[in-house]
Amino acid sequence: MWATLTTNIAANIVAPANAFVNCAPKFISFEVGGLLTAGLGLVIMPWKLVSSTHGFVNTWLI
């Protein structure tokens, strides 16, 4: 289970990190893009979004 979790986290950071890099390649490296992705992931607090259906619908969908 631990290997699956760490592999999925690493694989799912690649695409958004590259998207940030492509927005401003002179200023944003892949490392900074990965940190921005991780920071954004913490800011939207996904654990609160999926804690209840009410929170998911009202916070994310509306």
C-alpha positions in Angstrom: 0.0 0.0 0.0 2.8 2.4 0.9 4.5 1.9 -2.5 1.2 2.5 -4.4 0.5 5.7 -2.4 4.0 7.2 -3.0 4.0 6.2 -6.7 0.7 7.8 -7.3 1.6 11.0 -5.5 4.8 11.4 -7.5 3.1 10.5 -10.8 0.2 12.9 -10.2 2.5 15.9 -9.5 4.3 15.7 -12.9 1.5 17.0 -15.1 0.5 20.1 -13.0 4.2 20.9 -12.4 4.9 20.9 -16.1 1.8 23.1 -16.6 3.3 25.7 -14.2 6.7 25.5 -15.9 5.1 26.1 -19.3 3.3 29.2 -18.0 6.6 31.0 -17.3 9.6 28.8 -18.2 12.2 31.6 -17.5 11.1 32.0 -13.9 9.6 28.6 -12.9 11.7 25.4 -12.9 10.3 22.0 -12.6 11.1 22.0 -8.9 9.3 25.2 -8.3 6.4 23.9 -10.3 6.2 20.8 -8.1 6.3 23.0 -5.0 3.5 25.2 -6.3 1.5 22.1 -7.1 2.0 20.7 -3.6 1.2 24.1 -2.0 -2.0 24.4 -4.0 -3.0 20.9 -3.1 -2.7 21.8 0.6 -4.5 25.2 0.2 -7.7 23.6 -1.3 -7.8 21.1 1.7 -9.0 18.0 -0.1 -9.5 16.1 3.2 -12.3 18.6 4.0 -13.8 18.2 0.5 -14.3 14.5 0.8 -15.2 14.4 4.5 -18.9 14.7 3.7 -21.2 14.9 0.7 -22.5 18.3 1.8 -19.0 19.7 2.0 -18.1 18.3 -1.4 -21.2 19.6 -3.1 -21.2 23.1 -1.5 -17.4 23.7 -1.6 -16.3 22.1 -4.8 -19.3 21.9 -7.2 -21.1 25.1 -6.4 
